[in-house]
Structures are given as structure tokens and as C-alpha cells.
């Protein structure tokens, strides 16, 4: 099995043992997991999707998730549980059964607890766990070649899932008050515009903003206010989404705007951040952005649409194709 770094022009990271798999998972999901079951879905050569459910989530969720993975081209699944055998076991059993039911091959699931890897008894035991000491487990060695490659390629493993959500958390009370004032100034100046004028203004604003973030600068409060008001126009927002940009500057821009946006205007930039992060194969940041959009505006239509697309197994490449078609349709009315 191999895993592709965020930069797709780099050679894949090869994974050959359960320990290498366990050492790499924090980089694939963006944080060190706990009380979770992680499923890596692979095509014939590489990991194409990573799914993490908390042990507090209903086990029957796997019956919904796995068929969508099969439709997305997953042919092999690798399950790693984090926590006690009593808590991990029901999730592994249900997920493994769902893989089998959907004709997805599965390696033998393993469980991680207190820094050791254990065979679970579901399926055949992995080679480095099938020993007379299987009950004692095998110590996790985080310093594998796979983990080292992940670090070299710029992949990051934060301490916890909560740490990812802090990346998109709103700024403090003083900053939010300043942003409300900036939004009021923008409205007084005639924002937001709508229709084609909004599309052109948003495109120009994003182009200028990306130039700033590529040189280490950032938007002023007034810039953020004007941009987020432009995004309230659906045509303008969709045109920005269709730009199909996933580089570091795009992610830095939309992360910053998502954090600083007025609470009434945060859902649109958070959705754009989701798309940029998903295209860049930074799923944990993408999910955090979607959670931020959902919390800011429950029932937000685009947030519901993007959530449904992901739960139905859309891959970054498939999402990129959707955006390319939208761009093409927009240029040939």
C-alpha cells in the first residue's frame, strides 16, 4: 500500500507493516487519534480516502459509509482502532462486516492502546503481530521511514482533533467587534453589490488577496468585510469556488478569512476553505471548516450539499472534475 503526499508530483509513501501504517495515520488524518476507528480506503495502488469515526458515534454509520467508498473506487480497506478492546471491538466488527458485504477486501484490523499495537482477532493476524507474544502487543515505533517521509513532505500531525478545530476557531471578542465595525463601514459604502458586478469584484478581490498571502501579508479588516459581503451573492461565491485553487496561499487566505469573518458571514468562506482543503487532500482541515460553517449557520444550503457529497464518497479528484465542469458551463452559457 502507498499513500500520496499532498504534493502529487512527489513519489508515494510506501507502507508495508502495521507499525508503518500506525505511524503514518496521524499525518493522514492531521492529528493523533484517540477513541476512534480509522479506515483507510485504497484502490489498486494507493490510499484514496481516509475515514475516522469516534467510538461514541453509532456503529451502524459504517453501513452507510462503506457502500459510498465502494462507489468511489475503494477495493481494499485497512482498519485501525484506538482504545480498549471493549470499545473498539463493536466498531471493527461492524466496519469489517460492511467491507465484506460490499466486496471490499480487508487487511486484518489492528488496535492501538497505550502505545502498543494489538491484533483484534478479526481476520488473519498481521505478520509482525502473529507471534507467541500477540497478547502483549507490539510497541508502536513512531520513527518509521513512512512517518519520516510524511514530515519531509510537510504533512503535520497535531496533538488532537480539537487542535485542528482551533485552526478555524473565531478570533477573540475585540477582533470580532472590530470586524463588525468594518462590515458596517462596508455596508455604508454600498456593499454588497450583486450579479455580474459581484462576480467581477469578487474575482478581482480574491486575485489581489492571494497575491498578498503569497508574500506573507494578510487582508485588513475592511478587506475581509468587503470580500465576505461579496460572497453573500450566490453567483460570486460560486465563481470563487470554481477557481479550483488548492495551493498554500489559498488555504492560508480562506483559513484567515474564516477565522476573522463576522459571525453572520462566516459560512461562505468556510465552505470555500472546505473545498480548497479537500482538493489539497487536507481532509481534517476540510472537515473542521465544514463544522465551522454548520455551527455558524445551521441549515446552510451549500454546507449541506458539500456534506452530502463527502458522505457519498466524492474524492478530491472527483470534486475537481465537478468544479471544472461548472467552470466550463459558466464560460459557455
HELIX and SHEET records of a PDB file:
HELIX    1   1 UNK A   18  UNK A   29  1                                  12    
HELIX    2   2 UNK A   61  UNK A   71  1                                  11    
HELIX    3   3 UNK A   85  UNK A  101  1                                  17    
HELIX    4   4 UNK A  134  UNK A  136  5                                   3    
HELIX    5   5 UNK A  145  UNK A  152  1                                   8    
HELIX    6   6 UNK A  161  UNK A  166  1                                   6    
HELIX    7   7 UNK A  173  UNK A  188  1                                  16    
HELIX    8   8 UNK A  195  UNK A  214  1                                  20    
HELIX    9   9 UNK A  221  UNK A  230  1                                  10    
HELIX   10  10 UNK A  234  UNK A  241  1                                   8    
HELIX   11  11 UNK A  248  UNK A  260  1                                  13    
HELIX   12  12 UNK A  263  UNK A  265  5                                   3    
HELIX   13  13 UNK A  266  UNK A  279  1                                  14    
HELIX   14  14 UNK A  283  UNK A  296  1                                  14    
HELIX   15  15 UNK A  301  UNK A  311  1                                  11    
HELIX   16  16 UNK A  316  UNK A  331  1                                  16    
SHEET    1   A 2 UNK A   2  UNK A   3  0                                        
SHEET    2   A 2 UNK A  13  UNK A  14 -1                                        
SHEET    1   B 4 UNK A  47  UNK A  54  0                                        
SHEET    2   B 4 UNK A  36  UNK A  42 -1                                        
SHEET    3   B 4 UNK A  76  UNK A  82 -1                                        
SHEET    4   B 4 UNK A 105  UNK A 106  1                                        
SHEET    1   C 6 UNK A  47  UNK A  54  0                                        
SHEET    2   C 6 UNK A  36  UNK A  42 -1                                        
SHEET    3   C 6 UNK A  76  UNK A  82 -1                                        
SHEET    4   C 6 UNK A 110  UNK A 113  1                                        
SHEET    5   C 6 UNK A 116  UNK A 119 -1                                        
SHEET    6   C 6 UNK A 138  UNK A 139 -1                                        
END                                                                             
